[in-house]
Amino acid sequence: MSQRDMTTHQTIAQGATMRPSRSIAGRLFTLLDAVIGKAEMYVLGWGIIIMALNTIANVFGRYLFSQSIYFTEELNEFLIVIITFMGLGYVTRKGRHIRMSALYDVLPARARKLLMILIAAVTAVAMLALAWYAFEYVAKIARRGRVTPALQFPLYLTYIWVVLGFLVTGIQYLLTVFRNLDLADTDVYISYSTVDAYEDPEISEVMHLYNQDHPAEDDTGQASANNDNNTR
Protein backbone atom coordinates (compact mmCIF):
# COMPACT_ATOMS: atom_id res chain seq x y z
CA MET A 1 0.00 0.00 0.00
CA SER A 2 1.38 3.43 -0.95
CA GLN A 3 1.90 6.32 1.43
CA ARG A 4 -1.01 8.21 -0.13
CA ASP A 5 -3.37 5.25 0.21
CA MET A 6 -2.33 4.80 3.83
CA THR A 7 -3.00 8.48 4.55
CA THR A 8 -6.42 8.30 2.88
CA HIS A 9 -7.26 5.15 4.82
CA GLN A 10 -6.26 6.80 8.10
CA THR A 11 -8.36 9.87 7.31
CA ILE A 12 -11.44 7.73 6.57
CA ALA A 13 -10.87 5.73 9.74
CA GLN A 14 -10.55 8.89 11.79
CA GLY A 15 -13.78 10.26 10.30
CA ALA A 16 -15.54 7.01 11.08
CA THR A 17 -14.42 7.19 14.70
CA MET A 18 -15.34 10.87 15.05
CA ARG A 19 -18.88 10.57 13.73
CA PRO A 20 -20.10 8.14 16.40
CA SER A 21 -18.61 10.29 19.17
CA ARG A 22 -20.29 13.31 17.67
CA SER A 23 -23.63 11.50 17.51
CA ILE A 24 -23.15 10.34 21.11
CA ALA A 25 -22.57 13.95 22.16
CA GLY A 26 -25.67 14.96 20.21
CA ARG A 27 -27.77 12.34 22.00
CA LEU A 28 -26.42 13.43 25.37
CA PHE A 29 -27.20 17.09 24.64
CA THR A 30 -30.68 16.15 23.40
CA LEU A 31 -31.29 14.23 26.63
CA LEU A 32 -29.99 17.15 28.69
CA ASP A 33 -32.27 19.56 26.83
CA ALA A 34 -35.28 17.27 27.38
CA VAL A 35 -34.55 16.83 31.11
CA ILE A 36 -34.14 20.59 31.61
CA GLY A 37 -37.35 21.23 29.67
CA LYS A 38 -39.33 18.77 31.81
CA ALA A 39 -37.94 20.26 35.02
CA GLU A 40 -38.76 23.80 33.89
CA MET A 41 -42.33 22.91 32.96
CA TYR A 42 -42.84 21.10 36.26
CA VAL A 43 -41.47 23.96 38.37
CA LEU A 44 -43.26 26.70 36.41
CA GLY A 45 -46.57 24.83 36.26
CA TRP A 46 -46.70 24.02 39.95
CA GLY A 47 -45.41 27.48 40.86
CA ILE A 48 -48.29 29.17 39.03
CA ILE A 49 -50.85 26.70 40.45
CA ILE A 50 -49.65 27.19 44.04
CA MET A 51 -49.61 30.96 43.61
CA ALA A 52 -53.19 30.94 42.29
CA LEU A 53 -54.44 28.66 45.10
CA ASN A 54 -52.64 30.72 47.72
CA THR A 55 -54.13 33.98 46.43
CA ILE A 56 -57.65 32.56 46.11
CA ALA A 57 -57.51 31.06 49.61
CA ASN A 58 -56.39 34.42 51.01
CA VAL A 59 -59.30 36.20 49.30
CA PHE A 60 -61.82 33.71 50.70
CA GLY A 61 -60.29 33.98 54.15
CA ARG A 62 -60.38 37.77 54.10
CA TYR A 63 -63.97 38.21 52.87
CA LEU A 64 -65.66 35.14 54.37
CA PHE A 65 -63.85 34.78 57.69
CA SER A 66 -62.36 38.28 58.10
CA GLN A 67 -58.95 36.67 58.49
CA SER A 68 -56.15 36.81 55.94
CA ILE A 69 -53.46 34.17 55.62
CA TYR A 70 -50.45 35.77 57.25
CA PHE A 71 -47.86 34.28 54.88
CA THR A 72 -49.67 34.81 51.55
CA GLU A 73 -47.68 37.84 50.42
CA GLU A 74 -44.35 36.30 51.41
CA LEU A 75 -45.11 32.98 49.68
CA ASN A 76 -46.21 34.77 46.50
CA GLU A 77 -42.99 36.80 46.46
CA PHE A 78 -41.04 33.56 46.78
CA LEU A 79 -43.00 32.00 43.90
CA ILE A 80 -42.53 35.10 41.72
CA VAL A 81 -38.76 34.74 42.06
CA ILE A 82 -38.99 31.06 41.05
CA ILE A 83 -41.28 31.70 38.08
CA THR A 84 -39.27 34.68 36.82
CA PHE A 85 -35.85 33.07 36.80
CA MET A 86 -36.88 29.55 35.84
CA GLY A 87 -39.01 31.15 33.13
CA LEU A 88 -35.84 32.80 31.82
CA GLY A 89 -34.43 29.41 30.90
CA TYR A 90 -37.77 28.19 29.54
CA VAL A 91 -38.14 31.20 27.23
CA THR A 92 -34.56 30.68 26.04
CA ARG A 93 -35.29 27.04 25.27
CA LYS A 94 -38.33 28.08 23.21
CA GLY A 95 -36.42 30.86 21.42
CA ARG A 96 -38.92 33.53 22.52
CA HIS A 97 -36.58 36.29 23.64
CA ILE A 98 -37.05 39.67 21.97
CA ARG A 99 -34.32 40.17 19.38
CA MET A 100 -33.07 43.15 17.37
CA SER A 101 -32.47 41.49 14.02
CA ALA A 102 -32.23 44.32 11.46
CA LEU A 103 -28.59 43.57 10.63
CA TYR A 104 -29.00 39.83 11.18
CA ASP A 105 -31.84 39.56 8.64
CA VAL A 106 -29.87 41.01 5.71
CA LEU A 107 -26.99 38.55 6.11
CA PRO A 108 -26.71 35.34 4.07
CA ALA A 109 -27.57 32.04 5.73
CA ARG A 110 -24.01 31.03 6.60
CA ALA A 111 -23.21 34.44 8.06
CA ARG A 112 -26.41 34.32 10.14
CA LYS A 113 -25.37 30.93 11.49
CA LEU A 114 -21.90 32.20 12.46
CA LEU A 115 -23.41 35.31 14.04
CA MET A 116 -25.86 33.16 16.01
CA ILE A 117 -22.94 31.11 17.34
CA LEU A 118 -21.23 34.32 18.46
CA ILE A 119 -24.41 35.72 20.04
CA ALA A 120 -25.20 32.49 21.88
CA ALA A 121 -21.61 32.08 23.09
CA VAL A 122 -21.35 35.64 24.43
CA THR A 123 -24.77 35.39 26.09
CA ALA A 124 -23.86 32.03 27.64
CA VAL A 125 -20.72 33.55 29.17
CA ALA A 126 -22.76 36.48 30.51
CA MET A 127 -25.41 34.17 32.03
CA LEU A 128 -22.81 31.91 33.66
CA ALA A 129 -20.98 34.94 35.06
CA LEU A 130 -24.24 36.24 36.55
CA ALA A 131 -24.90 32.78 37.99
CA TRP A 132 -21.49 32.88 39.70
CA TYR A 133 -22.02 36.36 41.18
CA ALA A 134 -25.51 35.36 42.31
CA PHE A 135 -24.09 32.25 43.94
CA GLU A 136 -21.58 34.34 45.88
CA TYR A 137 -24.42 36.59 47.09
CA VAL A 138 -26.57 33.62 48.11
CA ALA A 139 -23.63 32.05 49.95
CA LYS A 140 -23.12 35.30 51.86
CA ILE A 141 -26.80 35.34 52.90
CA ALA A 142 -26.60 31.68 53.95
CA ARG A 143 -23.58 32.39 56.17
CA ARG A 144 -25.48 35.18 57.92
CA GLY A 145 -28.40 32.85 58.68
CA ARG A 146 -31.11 35.31 57.63
CA VAL A 147 -34.71 34.06 57.57
CA THR A 148 -37.99 35.39 56.13
CA PRO A 149 -40.25 37.41 58.49
CA ALA A 150 -43.46 35.36 58.28
CA LEU A 151 -42.50 31.76 57.60
CA GLN A 152 -39.06 31.95 59.22
CA PHE A 153 -37.78 30.24 56.09
CA PRO A 154 -34.03 30.46 55.28
CA LEU A 155 -33.74 33.45 52.97
CA TYR A 156 -30.98 31.93 50.83
CA LEU A 157 -33.37 29.20 49.65
CA THR A 158 -35.45 31.95 48.05
CA TYR A 159 -32.53 33.43 46.12
CA ILE A 160 -30.98 30.12 45.10
CA TRP A 161 -33.51 30.08 42.26
CA VAL A 162 -31.78 33.12 40.78
CA VAL A 163 -28.59 31.07 40.53
CA LEU A 164 -30.44 28.12 38.98
CA GLY A 165 -32.22 30.36 36.50
CA PHE A 166 -29.01 31.97 35.21
CA LEU A 167 -27.24 28.59 35.16
CA VAL A 168 -29.99 26.89 33.14
CA THR A 169 -30.12 29.82 30.73
CA GLY A 170 -26.36 29.66 30.22
CA ILE A 171 -26.59 25.92 29.52
CA GLN A 172 -29.36 26.53 26.98
CA TYR A 173 -27.21 29.04 25.11
CA LEU A 174 -24.27 26.62 25.13
CA LEU A 175 -26.57 23.99 23.62
CA THR A 176 -27.52 26.55 20.96
CA VAL A 177 -23.84 27.02 20.13
CA PHE A 178 -23.36 23.28 19.75
CA ARG A 179 -26.48 22.98 17.59
CA ASN A 180 -25.20 25.59 15.13
CA LEU A 181 -21.68 24.18 14.82
CA ASP A 182 -22.81 21.94 11.95
CA LEU A 183 -22.23 24.43 9.13
CA ALA A 184 -23.42 21.88 6.57
CA ASP A 185 -26.94 22.34 7.96
CA THR A 186 -28.47 25.46 6.39
CA ASP A 187 -30.96 25.96 9.25
CA VAL A 188 -30.12 28.53 11.92
CA TYR A 189 -31.15 27.50 15.42
CA ILE A 190 -32.08 30.16 17.97
CA SER A 191 -32.23 27.44 20.61
CA TYR A 192 -31.26 23.77 20.68
CA SER A 193 -34.65 22.69 19.29
CA THR A 194 -36.05 25.84 17.62
CA VAL A 195 -35.22 26.88 14.06
CA ASP A 196 -35.10 30.59 13.32
CA ALA A 197 -38.33 31.43 11.49
CA TYR A 198 -40.79 34.29 11.37
CA GLU A 199 -43.77 31.97 11.52
CA ASP A 200 -44.88 31.20 15.07
CA PRO A 201 -45.05 27.39 15.43
CA GLU A 202 -48.01 27.55 17.80
CA ILE A 203 -50.01 29.81 15.50
CA SER A 204 -49.03 27.61 12.56
CA GLU A 205 -50.35 24.53 14.40
CA VAL A 206 -53.61 26.30 15.26
CA MET A 207 -54.10 27.38 11.64
CA HIS A 208 -53.35 23.85 10.47
CA LEU A 209 -56.03 22.41 12.76
CA TYR A 210 -58.46 25.14 11.68
CA ASN A 211 -57.91 24.36 8.01
CA GLN A 212 -58.52 20.68 8.72
CA ASP A 213 -61.83 21.46 10.42
CA HIS A 214 -62.87 24.04 7.80
CA PRO A 215 -61.74 22.81 4.40
CA ALA A 216 -61.96 25.45 1.70
CA GLU A 217 -64.61 25.00 -0.97
CA ASP A 218 -63.41 24.21 -4.45
CA ASP A 219 -63.74 26.71 -7.24
CA THR A 220 -66.85 25.01 -8.60
CA GLY A 221 -68.64 25.20 -5.29
CA GLN A 222 -67.73 28.84 -4.83
CA ALA A 223 -68.82 29.69 -8.35
CA SER A 224 -72.20 27.96 -7.92
CA ALA A 225 -72.70 29.72 -4.59
CA ASN A 226 -71.93 33.08 -6.19
CA ASN A 227 -74.38 32.38 -9.03
CA ASP A 228 -77.10 31.47 -6.57
CA ASN A 229 -76.53 34.67 -4.63
CA ASN A 230 -76.61 36.76 -7.82
CA THR A 231 -79.85 35.07 -8.93
CA ARG A 232 -81.50 35.81 -5.58
N, C-alpha and C positions, 0 to 999 in steps of 0.2 A: 504493500500500500504506500502511495506517495505521501510526501509531507503535506501537500494541499488536501488530499483526501482525508488524511488524519485530522487536519484542522477542521475541515467541514464536518466530519463525524463528531468531533468533540463539541463543536458549536451546536449541532442538532441535539446531542445528548444533554448539553447544558440547558437548552431551551425546554427539553422535555422534562427536566427535573425542576425547572423554575415554574412552569405552568401549574403543576399540581400544588406547589406551595402557595402560589398566588391565589388559586381557587380555594385552598384551605383558609387563607387569610380572609378572602371574601365571605366565606361561609361563617367564619367567626365574627366578622363585623356585622353581617346580617343578623346573626343571633343576638349580638350585643344591642343592635338597634331595636330589635323586636322586644327584648327584655326591658330596655329602658322605656319603650313606648307603652308596654303593659303597665309598668310601675307608675308612669306618669298619669295614665288614664285612671288607674285605681286611686291614686292619691288625690287627683283633682276631682274625680267624681264623688268620692266620699267626703272630701272637704266641703264641696258645695252643698251636698245633702245635709251634713251635720250643721253647717251654718244656717241653712234654711230652717231646719227643725229647731235649732236653738233660738232663732229669732221669733218663729211662730209661737213657741212655748212661752217665751218672755211676754209676747203681746197678750196671749190668753191669761197668763198669770197677772199681768198688770190690770186688765180691764174686767176680768171675771172674779179675781180673788184679791185685787188691790195689793198685790205683792209681786214685785219684779224678781227675776232670778239674778242674784247678786253678781254672778260671774259671766253673764251674757256678753257684755261689752268686751271683757278681757279675752274670752274664748273666741269671739268673732275677730278680734285683732290678730290673734294667733293664727286663725284660719286664713285670714287675708294675706299674711306673710307667706304661708305655705302655698296658697293658690297663685299668688303673684310670681314667685320665683320658680316654682315647679312648672307653672304655665310658660315661663320664659323658654325652658327647654322643649316643651311640647310644641310651642309656636315655631321654634327653630326646626324641629323635626318635620313639621308640616310645610315649611317654607313660606310662612305667612307674615314675616317681618316686612315692614314698609321699606321700600328700596328706592333710591334715586338712580334711575337707570338711563338717563338721557345719553350719556357717553357710551354706556355699555350696549345700548340697543343698536348703535350705528356700526359696531365692530363686527367683523366676520366671525363665523362660528368658532373657529379655532382660537381666535383672540379672546372671545367671550369666555371660553373654557379656561384659558390661562388666567384671565382676570378673576374668574370665580375662584380658582385655586388660591390666588393671592389674597382675595377678600376673605375667604373662609379661614385661611391660615392666620392672617393678622387678627381676625376676630377671635379665633380660638385662643391665641396667645393672650389677648386682652381679657377674655372670660376666665382663663385659668389664673391669670395674675390677680384678678378681682376675687376669685375663689380663695387664693392664698391670703390676701389681705383680710378678707372676711373671716377666714379661719383664725388668724392671729387675734382679731377682735373678739371672736367668740371664746377663744381660749382665755383671754384676759378676763372676760366676764365670768367664765367658769371658775377661775382661780379666786375671784372675789366672793363667790357664793351668793350672788344676788338672786332673789326670787321675785315672782310676780305678786302684786298687792292682794288680789282676791283669792286666787287658787293656791298661793304659796308654791307655785311651780318653778323649778329652776329656769331662770331667764335665758340661759345659754341654749336650752333645748328649743326655744322659740327661734333664735337667730341661726341655729345650725342649718335651717332650711335655706337660708341665703347662700351658705357655702355649697350645699347640694345643688341648688338651682344654677349657680354659676358653673359648677363642675360639670353638670350634665350638659349644659349649653356648650361648654368648651369641647366636650367629647363629641357632641353632634356636629360641630363645625370641623373637627378633625376627621370624622367619618365622611363629611362632604368633600374634604380635600382628597381623601383616598378614592372616593367614587369618581372624581373627575381626572384622576391620574391616567386613566385609559384614554389617550388622545386619539385612538382609532375609533372610539365611539363619538359620533357627531353630537349626541345629546349633551346638554349642559344641565347639571344637577345643582339645584339650589339647596338641597338637603340630600341625605343618603338615599332616600326613596322617592323624591319629588323632582320631576323634570321641569326645567324652566319653560313656562308657557303662559300666555296671556289668558287662556281659557281656564276658568275656575273648574276643577274636577268635580266638585259637589254640584255646581249649577249644571254642568254638562250631564251628570248622571240623572239629575231631576228632569232635564229636558228630554233625555233619552227615554225615561219612563213615561213622560207625558206623551211623547210621540208614539209610543207603543199603545197607550190607552186611547189615543185620539188620532188614528191614522188619517192622513190627508186624502180627500176625495180625488179620484182621477180626473183628468181633463174632461172626459165625457160626462161624468156626473156633474161637474161644475157647470159645463155648458148647458146641460139639460135643465139644471136648477135655475140658471140665469134666464133661459128661454121661458120657463114657467113663470118666473117673476115678471118678465116683460109682458107676457100675455095677460097676466092679472092686472 
